[in-house]
Amino acid sequence: MKLAFDFGITNTDIVSYKNGEMSFFTSPSEEISEEFIEKLLLTYKN
């Protein structure tokens, strides 16, 4: 699996690429921290 993050002011966008398929997710931005990234990974795992 490959992941790309775009940490914006309002939203954080995530693109995942797995088994030839792309998925797109968005979440309200928070302060960038290890906890925030872990929260994103647990929320949008596929």
CHARMM internal coordinates of N, CA and C (Angstrom, degrees):
IC EDIT
DIST 1 N 1 CA 1.4460
DIST 1 CA 1 C 1.5258
ANGL 1 N 1 CA 1 C 108.08
DIST 1 C 2 N 1.3250
ANGL 1 CA 1 C 2 N 114.69
DIHE 1 N 1 CA 1 C 2 N 138.45
DIST 2 N 2 CA 1.4573
ANGL 1 C 2 N 2 CA 121.83
DIHE 1 CA 1 C 2 N 2 CA 174.45
DIST 2 CA 2 C 1.5196
ANGL 2 N 2 CA 2 C 107.52
DIHE 1 C 2 N 2 CA 2 C -116.65
DIST 2 C 3 N 1.3330
ANGL 2 CA 2 C 3 N 116.07
DIHE 2 N 2 CA 2 C 3 N 141.46
DIST 3 N 3 CA 1.4622
ANGL 2 C 3 N 3 CA 121.81
DIHE 2 CA 2 C 3 N 3 CA 179.84
DIST 3 CA 3 C 1.5200
ANGL 3 N 3 CA 3 C 110.18
DIHE 2 C 3 N 3 CA 3 C -128.10
DIST 3 C 4 N 1.3304
ANGL 3 CA 3 C 4 N 115.36
DIHE 3 N 3 CA 3 C 4 N 146.44
DIST 4 N 4 CA 1.4593
ANGL 3 C 4 N 4 CA 121.54
DIHE 3 CA 3 C 4 N 4 CA 173.05
DIST 4 CA 4 C 1.5226
ANGL 4 N 4 CA 4 C 107.53
DIHE 3 C 4 N 4 CA 4 C -132.95
DIST 4 C 5 N 1.3252
ANGL 4 CA 4 C 5 N 116.50
DIHE 4 N 4 CA 4 C 5 N 135.05
DIST 5 N 5 CA 1.4574
ANGL 4 C 5 N 5 CA 122.52
DIHE 4 CA 4 C 5 N 5 CA 179.82
DIST 5 CA 5 C 1.5257
ANGL 5 N 5 CA 5 C 108.98
DIHE 4 C 5 N 5 CA 5 C -116.51
DIST 5 C 6 N 1.3246
ANGL 5 CA 5 C 6 N 116.29
DIHE 5 N 5 CA 5 C 6 N 140.30
DIST 6 N 6 CA 1.4638
ANGL 5 C 6 N 6 CA 122.43
DIHE 5 CA 5 C 6 N 6 CA 171.71
DIST 6 CA 6 C 1.5196
ANGL 6 N 6 CA 6 C 106.00
DIHE 5 C 6 N 6 CA 6 C -123.49
DIST 6 C 7 N 1.3264
ANGL 6 CA 6 C 7 N 116.48
DIHE 6 N 6 CA 6 C 7 N 102.19
DIST 7 N 7 CA 1.4637
ANGL 6 C 7 N 7 CA 122.00
DIHE 6 CA 6 C 7 N 7 CA -178.12
DIST 7 CA 7 C 1.5252
ANGL 7 N 7 CA 7 C 108.59
DIHE 6 C 7 N 7 CA 7 C -86.78
DIST 7 C 8 N 1.3273
ANGL 7 CA 7 C 8 N 116.45
DIHE 7 N 7 CA 7 C 8 N 97.73
DIST 8 N 8 CA 1.4549
ANGL 7 C 8 N 8 CA 121.49
DIHE 7 CA 7 C 8 N 8 CA 178.87
DIST 8 CA 8 C 1.5222
ANGL 8 N 8 CA 8 C 110.96
DIHE 7 C 8 N 8 CA 8 C -96.24
DIST 8 C 9 N 1.3197
ANGL 8 CA 8 C 9 N 115.56
DIHE 8 N 8 CA 8 C 9 N 175.94
DIST 9 N 9 CA 1.4594
ANGL 8 C 9 N 9 CA 120.63
DIHE 8 CA 8 C 9 N 9 CA -179.76
DIST 9 CA 9 C 1.5278
ANGL 9 N 9 CA 9 C 110.90
DIHE 8 C 9 N 9 CA 9 C -67.62
DIST 9 C 10 N 1.3377
ANGL 9 CA 9 C 10 N 116.83
DIHE 9 N 9 CA 9 C 10 N -43.40
DIST 10 N 10 CA 1.4577
ANGL 9 C 10 N 10 CA 121.50
DIHE 9 CA 9 C 10 N 10 CA -176.38
DIST 10 CA 10 C 1.5219
ANGL 10 N 10 CA 10 C 112.62
DIHE 9 C 10 N 10 CA 10 C -96.16
DIST 10 C 11 N 1.3393
ANGL 10 CA 10 C 11 N 116.62
DIHE 10 N 10 CA 10 C 11 N -44.36
DIST 11 N 11 CA 1.4632
ANGL 10 C 11 N 11 CA 121.55
DIHE 10 CA 10 C 11 N 11 CA -176.52
DIST 11 CA 11 C 1.5183
ANGL 11 N 11 CA 11 C 111.22
DIHE 10 C 11 N 11 CA 11 C -128.49
DIST 11 C 12 N 1.3151
ANGL 11 CA 11 C 12 N 114.45
DIHE 11 N 11 CA 11 C 12 N 152.20
DIST 12 N 12 CA 1.4492
ANGL 11 C 12 N 12 CA 121.73
DIHE 11 CA 11 C 12 N 12 CA 170.07
DIST 12 CA 12 C 1.5185
ANGL 12 N 12 CA 12 C 106.63
DIHE 11 C 12 N 12 CA 12 C -109.73
DIST 12 C 13 N 1.3295
ANGL 12 CA 12 C 13 N 116.09
DIHE 12 N 12 CA 12 C 13 N 122.88
DIST 13 N 13 CA 1.4607
ANGL 12 C 13 N 13 CA 121.37
DIHE 12 CA 12 C 13 N 13 CA -179.91
DIST 13 CA 13 C 1.5232
ANGL 13 N 13 CA 13 C 108.82
DIHE 12 C 13 N 13 CA 13 C -103.36
DIST 13 C 14 N 1.3270
ANGL 13 CA 13 C 14 N 114.82
DIHE 13 N 13 CA 13 C 14 N 143.47
DIST 14 N 14 CA 1.4595
ANGL 13 C 14 N 14 CA 121.15
DIHE 13 CA 13 C 14 N 14 CA -179.49
DIST 14 CA 14 C 1.5229
ANGL 14 N 14 CA 14 C 108.16
DIHE 13 C 14 N 14 CA 14 C -130.72
DIST 14 C 15 N 1.3224
ANGL 14 CA 14 C 15 N 115.86
DIHE 14 N 14 CA 14 C 15 N 136.23
DIST 15 N 15 CA 1.4550
ANGL 14 C 15 N 15 CA 121.85
DIHE 14 CA 14 C 15 N 15 CA 172.55
DIST 15 CA 15 C 1.5196
ANGL 15 N 15 CA 15 C 106.45
DIHE 14 C 15 N 15 CA 15 C -121.54
DIST 15 C 16 N 1.3251
ANGL 15 CA 15 C 16 N 116.54
DIHE 15 N 15 CA 15 C 16 N 130.00
DIST 16 N 16 CA 1.4568
ANGL 15 C 16 N 16 CA 120.00
DIHE 15 CA 15 C 16 N 16 CA 175.09
DIST 16 CA 16 C 1.5238
ANGL 16 N 16 CA 16 C 108.68
DIHE 15 C 16 N 16 CA 16 C -119.15
DIST 16 C 17 N 1.3133
ANGL 16 CA 16 C 17 N 115.40
DIHE 16 N 16 CA 16 C 17 N 144.66
DIST 17 N 17 CA 1.4561
ANGL 16 C 17 N 17 CA 122.24
DIHE 16 CA 16 C 17 N 17 CA 178.47
DIST 17 CA 17 C 1.5226
ANGL 17 N 17 CA 17 C 107.02
DIHE 16 C 17 N 17 CA 17 C -126.88
DIST 17 C 18 N 1.3322
ANGL 17 CA 17 C 18 N 114.83
DIHE 17 N 17 CA 17 C 18 N 116.21
DIST 18 N 18 CA 1.4635
ANGL 17 C 18 N 18 CA 119.77
DIHE 17 CA 17 C 18 N 18 CA -176.86
DIST 18 CA 18 C 1.5190
ANGL 18 N 18 CA 18 C 108.67
DIHE 17 C 18 N 18 CA 18 C -146.14
DIST 18 C 19 N 1.3032
ANGL 18 CA 18 C 19 N 116.67
DIHE 18 N 18 CA 18 C 19 N 131.21
DIST 19 N 19 CA 1.4665
ANGL 18 C 19 N 19 CA 122.70
DIHE 18 CA 18 C 19 N 19 CA 177.81
DIST 19 CA 19 C 1.5284
ANGL 19 N 19 CA 19 C 112.34
DIHE 18 C 19 N 19 CA 19 C 52.25
DIST 19 C 20 N 1.3324
ANGL 19 CA 19 C 20 N 116.91
DIHE 19 N 19 CA 19 C 20 N 40.54
DIST 20 N 20 CA 1.4474
ANGL 19 C 20 N 20 CA 121.27
DIHE 19 CA 19 C 20 N 20 CA 177.57
DIST 20 CA 20 C 1.5180
ANGL 20 N 20 CA 20 C 115.57
DIHE 19 C 20 N 20 CA 20 C 78.26
DIST 20 C 21 N 1.3267
ANGL 20 CA 20 C 21 N 118.12
DIHE 20 N 20 CA 20 C 21 N 5.83
DIST 21 N 21 CA 1.4623
ANGL 20 C 21 N 21 CA 121.59
DIHE 20 CA 20 C 21 N 21 CA -179.65
DIST 21 CA 21 C 1.5195
ANGL 21 N 21 CA 21 C 110.84
DIHE 20 C 21 N 21 CA 21 C -118.78
DIST 21 C 22 N 1.3353
ANGL 21 CA 21 C 22 N 115.54
DIHE 21 N 21 CA 21 C 22 N 139.60
DIST 22 N 22 CA 1.4582
ANGL 21 C 22 N 22 CA 121.51
DIHE 21 CA 21 C 22 N 22 CA 175.52
DIST 22 CA 22 C 1.5180
ANGL 22 N 22 CA 22 C 109.64
DIHE 21 C 22 N 22 CA 22 C -103.02
DIST 22 C 23 N 1.3215
ANGL 22 CA 22 C 23 N 115.71
DIHE 22 N 22 CA 22 C 23 N 140.09
DIST 23 N 23 CA 1.4582
ANGL 22 C 23 N 23 CA 122.25
DIHE 22 CA 22 C 23 N 23 CA 175.53
DIST 23 CA 23 C 1.5197
ANGL 23 N 23 CA 23 C 107.99
DIHE 22 C 23 N 23 CA 23 C -128.43
DIST 23 C 24 N 1.3274
ANGL 23 CA 23 C 24 N 116.01
DIHE 23 N 23 CA 23 C 24 N 144.66
DIST 24 N 24 CA 1.4536
ANGL 23 C 24 N 24 CA 122.17
DIHE 23 CA 23 C 24 N 24 CA -178.17
DIST 24 CA 24 C 1.5260
ANGL 24 N 24 CA 24 C 109.60
DIHE 23 C 24 N 24 CA 24 C -121.45
DIST 24 C 25 N 1.3219
ANGL 24 CA 24 C 25 N 116.66
DIHE 24 N 24 CA 24 C 25 N 136.21
DIST 25 N 25 CA 1.4586
ANGL 24 C 25 N 25 CA 122.47
DIHE 24 CA 24 C 25 N 25 CA 179.61
DIST 25 CA 25 C 1.5290
ANGL 25 N 25 CA 25 C 108.78
DIHE 24 C 25 N 25 CA 25 C -136.97
DIST 25 C 26 N 1.3128
ANGL 25 CA 25 C 26 N 115.97
DIHE 25 N 25 CA 25 C 26 N 154.60
DIST 26 N 26 CA 1.4612
ANGL 25 C 26 N 26 CA 120.35
DIHE 25 CA 25 C 26 N 26 CA 174.88
DIST 26 CA 26 C 1.5180
ANGL 26 N 26 CA 26 C 108.46
DIHE 25 C 26 N 26 CA 26 C -139.76
DIST 26 C 27 N 1.3187
ANGL 26 CA 26 C 27 N 115.80
DIHE 26 N 26 CA 26 C 27 N 148.85
DIST 27 N 27 CA 1.4590
ANGL 26 C 27 N 27 CA 122.05
DIHE 26 CA 26 C 27 N 27 CA -177.96
DIST 27 CA 27 C 1.5253
ANGL 27 N 27 CA 27 C 108.10
DIHE 26 C 27 N 27 CA 27 C -147.51
DIST 27 C 28 N 1.3283
ANGL 27 CA 27 C 28 N 117.88
DIHE 27 N 27 CA 27 C 28 N 148.51
DIST 28 N 28 CA 1.4692
ANGL 27 C 28 N 28 CA 118.85
DIHE 27 CA 27 C 28 N 28 CA 174.50
DIST 28 CA 28 C 1.5353
ANGL 28 N 28 CA 28 C 110.01
DIHE 27 C 28 N 28 CA 28 C -58.13
DIST 28 C 29 N 1.3035
ANGL 28 CA 28 C 29 N 116.11
DIHE 28 N 28 CA 28 C 29 N 138.62
DIST 29 N 29 CA 1.4664
ANGL 28 C 29 N 29 CA 120.23
DIHE 28 CA 28 C 29 N 29 CA -179.13
DIST 29 CA 29 C 1.5197
ANGL 29 N 29 CA 29 C 111.56
DIHE 28 C 29 N 29 CA 29 C -72.93
DIST 29 C 30 N 1.3132
ANGL 29 CA 29 C 30 N 113.56
DIHE 29 N 29 CA 29 C 30 N 149.08
DIST 30 N 30 CA 1.4604
ANGL 29 C 30 N 30 CA 123.37
DIHE 29 CA 29 C 30 N 30 CA 173.56
DIST 30 CA 30 C 1.5223
ANGL 30 N 30 CA 30 C 106.21
DIHE 29 C 30 N 30 CA 30 C -133.85
DIST 30 C 31 N 1.3180
ANGL 30 CA 30 C 31 N 115.87
DIHE 30 N 30 CA 30 C 31 N 175.90
DIST 31 N 31 CA 1.4652
ANGL 30 C 31 N 31 CA 118.97
DIHE 30 CA 30 C 31 N 31 CA 174.24
DIST 31 CA 31 C 1.5264
ANGL 31 N 31 CA 31 C 108.17
DIHE 30 C 31 N 31 CA 31 C -59.58
DIST 31 C 32 N 1.3233
ANGL 31 CA 31 C 32 N 116.17
DIHE 31 N 31 CA 31 C 32 N 132.90
DIST 32 N 32 CA 1.4636
ANGL 31 C 32 N 32 CA 119.90
DIHE 31 CA 31 C 32 N 32 CA -177.89
DIST 32 CA 32 C 1.5210
ANGL 32 N 32 CA 32 C 108.62
DIHE 31 C 32 N 32 CA 32 C -71.58
DIST 32 C 33 N 1.3188
ANGL 32 CA 32 C 33 N 114.34
DIHE 32 N 32 CA 32 C 33 N 119.68
DIST 33 N 33 CA 1.4589
ANGL 32 C 33 N 33 CA 121.09
DIHE 32 CA 32 C 33 N 33 CA 179.22
DIST 33 CA 33 C 1.5207
ANGL 33 N 33 CA 33 C 108.05
DIHE 32 C 33 N 33 CA 33 C -151.42
DIST 33 C 34 N 1.2931
ANGL 33 CA 33 C 34 N 115.55
DIHE 33 N 33 CA 33 C 34 N 169.25
DIST 34 N 34 CA 1.4588
ANGL 33 C 34 N 34 CA 120.59
DIHE 33 CA 33 C 34 N 34 CA 177.24
DIST 34 CA 34 C 1.5278
ANGL 34 N 34 CA 34 C 110.27
DIHE 33 C 34 N 34 CA 34 C -60.24
DIST 34 C 35 N 1.3179
ANGL 34 CA 34 C 35 N 116.79
DIHE 34 N 34 CA 34 C 35 N -39.07
DIST 35 N 35 CA 1.4683
ANGL 34 C 35 N 35 CA 121.24
DIHE 34 CA 34 C 35 N 35 CA 179.97
DIST 35 CA 35 C 1.5286
ANGL 35 N 35 CA 35 C 111.27
DIHE 34 C 35 N 35 CA 35 C -64.90
DIST 35 C 36 N 1.3338
ANGL 35 CA 35 C 36 N 117.57
DIHE 35 N 35 CA 35 C 36 N -40.35
DIST 36 N 36 CA 1.4646
ANGL 35 C 36 N 36 CA 121.14
DIHE 35 CA 35 C 36 N 36 CA 179.16
DIST 36 CA 36 C 1.5218
ANGL 36 N 36 CA 36 C 110.59
DIHE 35 C 36 N 36 CA 36 C -64.65
DIST 36 C 37 N 1.3229
ANGL 36 CA 36 C 37 N 117.33
DIHE 36 N 36 CA 36 C 37 N -44.45
DIST 37 N 37 CA 1.4627
ANGL 36 C 37 N 37 CA 120.56
DIHE 36 CA 36 C 37 N 37 CA 179.88
DIST 37 CA 37 C 1.5244
ANGL 37 N 37 CA 37 C 110.16
DIHE 36 C 37 N 37 CA 37 C -64.73
DIST 37 C 38 N 1.3159
ANGL 37 CA 37 C 38 N 117.30
DIHE 37 N 37 CA 37 C 38 N -41.54
DIST 38 N 38 CA 1.4702
ANGL 37 C 38 N 38 CA 120.68
DIHE 37 CA 37 C 38 N 38 CA 177.45
DIST 38 CA 38 C 1.5303
ANGL 38 N 38 CA 38 C 110.55
DIHE 37 C 38 N 38 CA 38 C -61.40
DIST 38 C 39 N 1.3338
ANGL 38 CA 38 C 39 N 116.87
DIHE 38 N 38 CA 38 C 39 N -42.45
DIST 39 N 39 CA 1.4621
ANGL 38 C 39 N 39 CA 121.50
DIHE 38 CA 38 C 39 N 39 CA 177.69
DIST 39 CA 39 C 1.5273
ANGL 39 N 39 CA 39 C 110.63
DIHE 38 C 39 N 39 CA 39 C -59.57
DIST 39 C 40 N 1.3241
ANGL 39 CA 39 C 40 N 117.17
DIHE 39 N 39 CA 39 C 40 N -44.19
DIST 40 N 40 CA 1.4652
ANGL 39 C 40 N 40 CA 120.82
DIHE 39 CA 39 C 40 N 40 CA 178.46
DIST 40 CA 40 C 1.5212
ANGL 40 N 40 CA 40 C 111.20
DIHE 39 C 40 N 40 CA 40 C -61.83
DIST 40 C 41 N 1.3132
ANGL 40 CA 40 C 41 N 116.53
DIHE 40 N 40 CA 40 C 41 N -45.59
DIST 41 N 41 CA 1.4714
ANGL 40 C 41 N 41 CA 120.27
DIHE 40 CA 40 C 41 N 41 CA -178.01
DIST 41 CA 41 C 1.5213
ANGL 41 N 41 CA 41 C 111.44
DIHE 40 C 41 N 41 CA 41 C -64.04
DIST 41 C 42 N 1.3222
ANGL 41 CA 41 C 42 N 117.36
DIHE 41 N 41 CA 41 C 42 N -39.13
DIST 42 N 42 CA 1.4626
ANGL 41 C 42 N 42 CA 119.98
DIHE 41 CA 41 C 42 N 42 CA 179.61
DIST 42 CA 42 C 1.5294
ANGL 42 N 42 CA 42 C 112.17
DIHE 41 C 42 N 42 CA 42 C -72.90
DIST 42 C 43 N 1.3220
ANGL 42 CA 42 C 43 N 116.69
DIHE 42 N 42 CA 42 C 43 N -34.11
DIST 43 N 43 CA 1.4649
ANGL 42 C 43 N 43 CA 120.86
DIHE 42 CA 42 C 43 N 43 CA -178.20
DIST 43 CA 43 C 1.5138
ANGL 43 N 43 CA 43 C 112.08
DIHE 42 C 43 N 43 CA 43 C -73.75
DIST 43 C 44 N 1.3211
ANGL 43 CA 43 C 44 N 117.39
DIHE 43 N 43 CA 43 C 44 N -40.03
DIST 44 N 44 CA 1.4677
ANGL 43 C 44 N 44 CA 120.25
DIHE 43 CA 43 C 44 N 44 CA -171.63
DIST 44 CA 44 C 1.5270
ANGL 44 N 44 CA 44 C 113.64
DIHE 43 C 44 N 44 CA 44 C -110.67
DIST 44 C 45 N 1.3228
ANGL 44 CA 44 C 45 N 117.46
DIHE 44 N 44 CA 44 C 45 N 21.65
DIST 45 N 45 CA 1.4706
ANGL 44 C 45 N 45 CA 117.87
DIHE 44 CA 44 C 45 N 45 CA 178.56
DIST 45 CA 45 C 1.5217
ANGL 45 N 45 CA 45 C 108.87
DIHE 44 C 45 N 45 CA 45 C -65.21
DIST 45 C 46 N 1.3235
ANGL 45 CA 45 C 46 N 115.09
DIHE 45 N 45 CA 45 C 46 N 145.50
DIST 46 N 46 CA 1.4707
ANGL 45 C 46 N 46 CA 119.53
DIHE 45 CA 45 C 46 N 46 CA 178.99
DIST 46 CA 46 C 1.4971
ANGL 46 N 46 CA 46 C 111.38
DIHE 45 C 46 N 46 CA 46 C -141.32
END
COOR INIT
IC SEED 1 N 1 CA 1 C
IC BUILD
